[in-house]
């Protein structure tokens, strides 16, 4: 069986990392006899099975013009939704390449991942001739141009964005937008060109529920398969060893927070800081004096205005270094507002670290409440602070949570398990 994964990049951002791991996962399990390859626009790894040869449409000059044209197209569209918007309006030539080049004829399935504006157009996706499996790393495939709907942090009806339920009707448009309805126009183009049903894979039950309720994908076959992680590679390292490398005292209680891009509002850094301020008021003094916050990822230091020792590590792309950082922590906090899955949480669990998060999105599938961590009431910073305190205040409890976290990673996301789930799906699609 030959599968071609199509993604904008192989290792730049959470979605591309997830697609790369799946590609590795399928090749890892030799018993399944799957040949997995990738076609990307931006290649950063040295994997020989990842193709990135640029056609004339993807030469260096083209994305600049494409970006400019998309900006002009969206110039009269104003929205308070801070997420990226992709119209995928113009053909890039990738669709023609995949359909016509001899090399791609061997593949049984085209497996789509995160695409964005300049990878392939909506029309080209609809014209692909192979069976299509599509893993949803965000909500863009069934939404308009937005990659996530406007987050309803305040939980009020006025801010609940459900336009993808109602085919982007005029009545469903919220007051957060002005100008030409780019989201509706993008959705209508998807409806027009996507006549063939795709096989939709959702990494979490939450994302599957969103896809089921969408007017675009409600009649498509939808499956729930988690993102894989190599538990032989991601594994616990003793606190003695990991903290010695990071120059952190063994007596410290380490709260870890990080993401590829912490500046992304969806990652919830602001909510975490509010929760930490509450934590400092409610946690016992003997623990408070030994607390330290460790932060990794792309961030702005001036945002971390809190009376707490902070160690900034910076951007980490090396698995070994991340493994050390996760293993050094007593708890990892993922305060995300919207997550299709939540890979940092699964990485932490694989390293034997309990996770505290909000009981929302894909994180509900990762954390077993009070067994592998704590699920706080959605966007309630007091509840999040209590969850952090609960994980930290009892060492025996923390140790049990750590053991359960590792067990969960091995039993749910290991390469051997996820590869078999995809193998069964691929066979069903081909038949």
C-alpha positions, -999 to 999 in steps of 0.1 A, spaced: 0 0 0 14 34 -10 2 66 8 12 102 0 8 128 27 3 163 15 11 192 38 26 227 36 56 216 57 71 185 72 82 200 106 72 237 110 43 240 135 22 215 154 1 203 124 31 196 102 49 178 131 18 156 136 17 147 99 55 140 99 51 117 129 22 98 112 45 94 81 72 80 103 47 59 123 34 42 91 70 34 78 80 23 113 55 -6 114 71 -30 88 44 -56 94 18 -35 78 37 -31 45 28 6 40 51 28 20 45 64 33 58 94 15 52 132 18 48 160 -6 55 193 10 63 229 -1 87 236 28 111 208 38 132 210 69 141 174 77 165 151 59 139 123 53 145 109 18 108 100 15 97 136 17 94 153 -17 98 191 -19 108 198 -54 93 232 -63 73 235 -95 72 269 -113 43 279 -91 62 273 -59 94 291 -67 105 317 -42 88 346 -60 54 330 -63 43 328 -26 50 365 -23 27 374 -51 1 349 -39 2 363 -4 -2 399 -19 -31 388 -41 -48 371 -11 -43 403 10 -59 424 -17 -88 399 -19 -93 401 19 -86 439 21 -123 448 28 -128 420 53 -123 430 90 -126 405 118 -118 403 155 -110 366 152 -72 365 156 -66 332 139 -51 328 104 -75 329 75 -68 310 43 -89 314 11 -69 290 -10 -83 309 -39 -57 306 -67 -44 274 -83 -8 266 -74 -2 238 -99 2 212 -72 -31 196 -82 -20 192 -118 13 178 -107 -3 152 -84 -28 141 -111 -5 140 -141 30 132 -131 40 95 -136 56 93 -101 23 98 -83 4 71 -101 17 44 -77 -1 59 -47 -33 43 -35 -43 73 -13 -37 110 -10 -37 119 26 -42 156 32 -30 176 63 -25 213 69 -25 232 36 -30 270 40 -32 295 12 -3 286 -10 -1 248 -10 -31 238 -31 -63 256 -40 -99 245 -30 -106 237 -67 -75 216 -71 -84 196 -40 -118 188 -54 -102 177 -87 -77 152 -72 -83 118 -87 -71 95 -59 -92 86 -28 -87 112 -2 -81 109 35 -79 142 54 -67 146 90 -82 177 106 -55 196 124 -78 225 128 -113 236 117 -105 251 83 -116 221 61 -152 225 72 -152 262 79 -149 293 57 -115 310 56 -109 309 93 -88 280 107 -107 282 140 -140 298 148 -141 328 172 -134 314 207 -163 316 231 -141 322 262 -169 342 279 -194 314 272 -221 339 260 -245 332 232 -235 364 213 -199 351 210 -206 315 201 -196 312 165 -214 283 148 -216 296 112 -203 263 99 -235 246 113 -257 268 91 -239 270 57 -227 305 66 -261 321 63 -263 359 66 -282 356 99 -254 336 115 -228 363 109 -215 377 142 -208 413 150 -171 405 150 -169 409 112 -173 437 87 -170 440 50 -172 413 23 -181 380 38 -148 361 30 -157 332 52 -190 326 34 -174 330 -1 -147 305 8 -172 280 22 -193 283 -9 -163 275 -31 -156 244 -9 -193 233 -13 -191 239 -51 -158 220 -58 -158 192 -32 -184 169 -47 -165 137 -39 -167 126 -3 -134 126 16 -126 103 45 -123 126 74 -100 118 103 -103 137 136 -76 135 162 -101 140 190 -138 134 198 -143 171 200 -131 177 165 -152 148 152 -182 163 169 -175 196 152 -171 179 118 -204 159 123 -223 191 130 -208 210 101 -231 216 71 -201 207 48 -189 174 63 -221 161 80 -226 134 53 -189 125 50 -174 94 66 -157 106 98 -133 87 120 -115 95 153 -78 85 154 -53 102 177 -20 117 167 8 92 172 40 96 193 71 74 194 71 63 230 105 47 226 119 81 217 97 102 241 102 87 275 109 96 311 143 107 323 151 108 360 146 142 376 182 140 389 195 137 354 172 161 336 175 189 363 212 186 364 214 192 327 190 222 330 207 235 361 175 233 382 175 224 419 159 191 429 140 208 457 121 230 433 85 224 422 86 230 385 56 242 366 62 238 328 45 258 300 53 258 264 41 257 228 55 262 193 42 298 194 31 310 228 22 344 212 -8 326 196 -38 337 217 -53 303 214 -25 289 236 -39 307 266 -7 323 281 -28 352 295 -52 327 313 -22 308 327 -7 340 342 -40 348 358 -42 313 372 -6 315 386 -14 347 404 -43 329 421 -21 299 428 4 320 447 -24 330 470 -38 296 477 -8 272 477 9 263 510 39 285 519 64 256 520 55 248 483 52 285 472 88 293 482 101 265 460 80 272 429 96 279 396 80 284 361 99 270 331 88 283 297 98 270 262 87 281 227 84 313 208 73 341 232 76 377 244 93 378 278 75 410 288 42 392 288 53 371 319 46 397 345 44 376 377 62 374 411 76 339 404 111 327 393 110 320 356 135 301 334 131 309 297 145 281 275 135 294 241 124 276 210 130 238 211 128 216 180 152 189 192 133 159 207 160 150 231 161 185 246 123 186 249 123 151 265 147 165 292 125 196 298 93 176 301 110 150 324 123 178 347 88 191 355 64 182 383 34 194 361 29 207 326 2 233 320 -17 234 287 -41 263 290 -52 263 254 -86 276 244 -88 256 211 -68 224 203 -76 198 177 -56 174 198 -29 189 220 5 174 212 24 191 240 1 173 265 7 139 249 44 146 248 44 154 285 24 123 293 49 102 272 76 116 294 57 107 326 46 143 334 10 150 347 -9 177 327 -33 204 339 -56 219 312 -91 232 306 -118 206 300 -123 216 264 -113 206 228 -90 177 221 -73 179 256 -103 161 270 -91 130 251 -56 132 264 -60 139 301 -79 115 324 -92 137 351 -75 130 385 -58 100 369 -32 115 346 -37 152 355 -65 176 361 -92 191 338 -103 225 350 -136 241 342 -133 258 308 -115 291 309 -120 294 347 -86 306 360 -95 298 396 -103 262 386 -70 260 367 -51 273 397 -68 248 419 -58 220 395 -22 230 396 -22 231 434 -39 197 435 -12 181 413 17 197 432 7 195 469 9 157 474 41 139 463 27 104 464 -3 116 442 21 133 418 41 101 415 10 80 407 -2 106 382 32 104 365 30 66 362 -5 68 348 5 94 323 32 72 308 8 42 307 -18 63 289 8 74 262 19 38 256 -16 24 254 -32 51 233 -7 69 211 22 46 205 33 41 169 23 4 169 -13 13 179 -20 43 157 -4 28 126 -27 -2 128 -57 21 131 -47 39 99 -39 7 82 -75 -5 88 -89 28 76 -68 28 44 -80 -7 36 -116 4 40 -110 35 18 -94 14 -10 -121 -12 -9 
